[in-house]
């Protein structure tokens, strides 16, 4: 019986080797020399060190899409809804901008609510808006994500745990805004 197993195993190995060599195919022949004609060879492009940006979503931003789904669900569980309005920065209305106020608009008036906003923004327009805000006493900070412009602590209505009130984040091609700097972390637009 052991000899039958050894022969069976040997036959299976031989068959596997035959199948693998058949799948390998034959190498392509080298191109023929044609004399003194020289063919330029193009260098293969080097892979980019930075990844290609993800294509932007074709979806339009809304109050329920610029922040995360779980945040929307949390707000709705509190009975909150959103109201959309144009986004203003300083004295300028930002084209294609969106500002959203989340609160319980059916309940008694109060100061409970949160605000988020987003807009596409050209670099030169961003620089002008930053200068206008700084001239009004807003505070500038630069960080890895972009330029933060925060209202002065002297005039802020509400602040986060770090003491930041309403804050704009100017990053390449866009601006986001929230009623606190920590609130900016809830903005997830544009979606990829």
Order of alpha helices (4+ residues) and beta strands (2+ residues): alpha-alpha-beta-beta-beta-beta-beta-alpha-beta-beta-beta-beta
